[in-house]
Amino acid sequence: MPYLQHIGPVTALVAGILILIMPRLLNYIIAIYLIVIGLVGLFGR
């Protein structure tokens, strides 16, 4: 699935924009990102 390779950079870009707009979202964005990365690492292979 070649489109999965773009998830990391796109997620980082969207998260960065959201953090600039609403800095309070930083904790939630980091938590969600880490959970998603963890799940992909466990079940993605």
C-alpha positions as CSV (number, residue, x, y, z in Angstrom):
1,M,0.0,0.0,0.0
2,P,2.0,2.9,-1.2
3,Y,-0.3,5.6,0.2
4,L,0.6,4.5,3.7
5,Q,4.0,5.9,3.3
6,H,2.6,9.4,3.2
7,I,0.7,9.1,6.5
8,G,3.6,10.2,8.7
9,P,4.5,13.4,6.9
10,V,0.9,14.4,6.3
11,T,0.1,13.8,10.0
12,A,3.0,15.9,11.0
13,L,2.0,18.7,8.7
14,V,-1.6,18.7,9.9
15,A,-0.6,18.5,13.5
16,G,1.9,21.4,13.1
17,I,-0.8,23.6,11.5
18,L,-3.3,22.7,14.2
19,I,-0.8,23.4,17.0
20,L,-0.1,26.9,15.4
21,I,-3.8,27.6,15.3
22,M,-4.7,26.2,18.8
23,P,-1.7,25.5,21.0
24,R,-3.9,23.8,23.6
25,L,-4.3,20.9,21.2
26,L,-0.7,20.0,21.5
27,N,-1.2,17.4,24.3
28,Y,-4.1,15.7,22.5
29,I,-2.3,15.7,19.1
30,I,0.8,14.1,20.6
31,A,-1.2,11.5,22.5
32,I,-3.3,10.5,19.4
33,Y,-0.1,10.4,17.3
34,L,1.7,8.2,19.7
35,I,-1.3,5.9,20.0
36,V,-1.7,5.6,16.2
37,I,2.1,5.0,15.7
38,G,2.0,2.3,18.4
39,L,-1.0,0.6,16.9
40,V,0.5,0.6,13.4
41,G,3.8,-0.7,14.9
42,L,2.0,-3.6,16.6
43,F,-0.6,-4.6,14.0
44,G,0.7,-3.0,10.8
45,R,3.2,-5.8,9.9
